[in-house]
Structure formats: structure tokens, C-alpha cells
Amino acid sequence: MKSVQVPAYIHALYGKHLSIEARQAAGKALRKQVPRSAHGEWQPPSDRTDPVTLLEISDEGRIPDLVPIRHHRMLQSAFSFYRGSALTMAADLAQTTTTDIQVQACGDAHLMNFGGFASPERTLLFDLNDFDETLAGPWEWDVKRLVTSILIAGEDLGLGDDASAAAAQATAKSYRLAIREYGSMRALDVWYSQIQANTLIDHAPDKTTEDAWKRMTSRAQGRTGADAFLKLTEEVNGQRRLLDQPPQLSHPPESDAYFAKVKTLYDQYVATLRDEYQVLLHRYRLVDAAMKVVGVGSVGTHCGVALLMAEDDDPLLLQFKEARPSVLEPYVEHRPYAHQGRRVVNGQRLMQAASDIFLGWTSDKAGQDFYFRQLWDMKTSVRLKGLSAKGLTAYGDICSRALARAHACSGDPVMIGGYLGSGTGFDRAVTKFAQAYTQQVKEDYEAMMAAVKAGRIEVKPG
């Protein structure tokens, strides 16, 4: 029988099966080696790589015609630039102090990579929802990326320095309290815990925020596979096919060859699913495939949509995405999965409270790795525009709780909680880091704009 592949860091954490008291003491003892105040430090090293060079590195291997669209999306604001520059921050975080406690890290835990989605039981949950960069790494890196995103978003919303910093510190505090709470729970209770999307509404600080989050959950009800079928397909010569909406969704010129390639990918992908889901998918036949442009950081990677039909009125739409190496990979020790699609899928299953039953992976003949999942499936996210300082603080609270749960499933919440303690030292330190790093992001954003003006980087709306 083939053995289960368990990441080495998990063996290191739990192989000795130390008591709760021993793990708490070990976490607390780490404060002497790594003072919590050390997490507030950010000073770019003298040999820091030019951020535009890192952007060009992250562009390598992407579809050339789509790269200028990615640049355009990143240039909309400093916050948009931050969303698209995960590689830059990963390189910078590798220069910062950590406790060396490993978790399954998201790798790109900014506030827009959280949101609502449907569980297999059709419950609308709130959780992390982007795992392209997931990898085993220090828990602090995810926390710093989230807290910094709160501060940058606050400034982007015009909330002011003080209000934005207060929201950032409250987010750090929420993570600290949540990870300590998960550390007090039984292992199975942590694993079974979920944050339902209605929690957002229940914790809304004012009527405006409550109404906005009600609209978010309502939007989710209109983003099912059936809705995607109506909005993204058309009937051509009596057959259903995906509707060309370039550049967002389009059939490539050699559409027959492309369909054949996707058919091979799909057949291989099905074999990675659990047996019962393979039986379910055998009710469907693949009838069309098209390329899709998604997000900010993913623009230019090979993404697409596959249309499957069981009967004339029984569709299933799957999204497939190219899985590139995580931005964390050059800076971490543990890389348990050689296949990047498998890395994404298993990382998502480990971190999310409930994951899509159709998550699976495959590769093409050229050696590109992919993963599949359902398209839409009630996936939704908060809209930042119009969010108040109280609303941003409340949203940061929910995001940090979801992040703490994900870390508690793969890491040691007792040891992390013992290190963090009951005081506010860590909260203030991470906020200090976020303030310094926000200034770094602004400078990097200006460097990108200068590169555009100099003709070094091409930009195209789309």
C-alpha cells in the first residue's frame, strides 16, 4: 500500500507528541530568541532586488499578449500593485525575523483572497479562497501580508493613516486571540470548525456595512454553475458553446487543437478525484473549452473554462488554471510536492474548512501543471468601495480568524499562542511593520510607473 505523503514539518511538530503545557512553554521560551518586537522591523537591504526586475521575473512563462493587461490592472492603485506583487513581498519577508514555526501558508493572504463560497453541502462559508502560492512556511509571513493589506486598503479608501493603522492593529490582535482560542480546542473540533458567511452580517458594526455584506451574500446566490451557464454560453447550430467575450473569455484561433488538448487534460484530471466523484463526472461529456483571464496576479497564466453537459439542461462548468511554482518556494525548506497542481489542491484541502469536490490536478505534454475546480460555485468577495473604518476593522477580524483556523489545522496553535501571549506586543509590532512596508509598496509602485513611462514595461487595458 502506498504511504501517505505527510510534509516533514508536520512530523517535526507532532512526532514527539509533547503535552500542551510543554508546547506552550516552548512557544513562550521563543520570545527570548525572537522578541515579539522584532516583527516590527522593516529596512530594505542594500542589495534588495529591483522590484521591476522581480515583476519581469514573475512575467516569465506567461502568455505574452496578456502580460500588458496584468500590468494595467496592477497600475490602478498602490493596493492593486500590492495584490499583483506577491513575489516581491515573499522576497522581502524572507529577510525578516521568524520563529521558524511552520504552517501550511497561503503565501498570498491579502484581504481580497478571502471570501464566500459554497461547501459541498451548499452552505455559504467564509474562508481563504486563493491558494496559487500555498506552501509550508512561517506563519508570520501570512499575518504580515494580511495586516499590511488592511493598512494599504484603508489608505486606498481614504480612511486616513490613524484609522488604517488602527484597523491593521485590530487585525493582528484578532489573529492572536483566534490562534490562542484554537490552541485551546480539541484537534477534531478545530478541523470541523467553520465560519459561515452570515457571521459577517452578524458582526457588522453599522447599518451601512451590514447592508453591503448582505448584498455580498446575496450576490453569491446568483453565482452558481447554472447562472454561469446562462451568462457564459450560447447556442450555436443547436449546440451549446462558451460565449466569446475577449479578452475575458475567448476561443483561441486553433480552437479544435485547443479543445483536444483540454480534453486530454480533463481525462487525466478525472483520475485524480475520489472514486465517487469520478462516477459523477462520467455522467457528463466535455463539449467546449475556452481561455479565461482572471484576477490580477494570475493574469497571463494559462487559465480556461471547460463546459460539460449531462443533458441539454444539465451543465457543469469547470475552471482550470496553470499552477506555477509558489512565490515562497525559493525561500522555504519544505517542498513536499513536485507537482504544482497537487501542491495547490492539497494545500487548499488542508487550509479550507470545506473544499470543492471537483478539486484535482493534471499536466500537459509540455510539462505545465494545472488544477481544476468548479467555476463560480457561489464564490464571492467583499467590495471595498465605500467601506468605513469600522467596516474594514470588522472585515479584518473575520479574515484573521479564518487565517488562524487554517494555520491551526496544519501548524501548532498552542506553540504559536504561547509565543504571542496575552499582551499587545505582537499586535503593535506587526502594525509597525505594515506601516513601514506600506511605504515600501508605494515606492515600488512608483518604480513600476516610472518603468512604464520609460518604455520598459508595456501596458494594455483589458
HELIX and SHEET records of a PDB file:
HELIX    1   1 ALA A    8  TYR A   14  1                                   7    
HELIX    2   2 ILE A   20  GLN A   33  1                                  14    
HELIX    3   3 ARG A   36  GLY A   40  5                                   5    
HELIX    4   4 PRO A   51  ASP A   59  1                                   9    
HELIX    5   5 PRO A   64  LEU A   66  5                                   3    
HELIX    6   6 VAL A   67  MET A   74  1                                   8    
HELIX    7   7 ALA A   78  GLY A   84  1                                   7    
HELIX    8   8 ALA A   86  LEU A   93  1                                   8    
HELIX    9   9 LEU A  111  ASN A  113  5                                   3    
HELIX   10  10 TRP A  139  ASP A  156  1                                  18    
HELIX   11  11 ASP A  161  GLY A  183  1                                  23    
HELIX   12  12 ALA A  187  TYR A  192  1                                   6    
HELIX   13  13 ASN A  198  ASP A  202  1                                   5    
HELIX   14  14 LYS A  207  GLN A  221  1                                  15    
HELIX   15  15 GLY A  225  LEU A  232  1                                   8    
HELIX   16  16 SER A  255  VAL A  270  1                                  16    
HELIX   17  17 ASP A  275  LEU A  281  1                                   7    
HELIX   18  18 GLU A  329  TYR A  331  5                                   3    
HELIX   19  19 GLN A  340  MET A  351  1                                  12    
HELIX   20  20 ALA A  389  SER A  410  1                                  22    
HELIX   21  21 PRO A  413  LEU A  420  1                                   8    
HELIX   22  22 GLY A  425  LYS A  453  1                                  29    
SHEET    1   A 2 GLN A 102  ALA A 105  0                                        
SHEET    2   A 2 LEU A 135  PRO A 138 -1                                        
SHEET    1   B 2 PHE A 114  ALA A 118  0                                        
SHEET    2   B 2 LEU A 124  LEU A 128 -1                                        
SHEET    1   C 2 THR A 233  VAL A 236  0                                        
SHEET    2   C 2 GLN A 239  LEU A 242 -1                                        
SHEET    1   D 6 LEU A 249  SER A 250  0                                        
SHEET    2   D 6 ARG A 285  LYS A 292 -1                                        
SHEET    3   D 6 CYS A 303  GLU A 311 -1                                        
SHEET    4   D 6 ASP A 314  GLU A 322 -1                                        
SHEET    5   D 6 ASP A 369  GLN A 374 -1                                        
SHEET    6   D 6 GLY A 360  SER A 363 -1                                        
END                                                                             
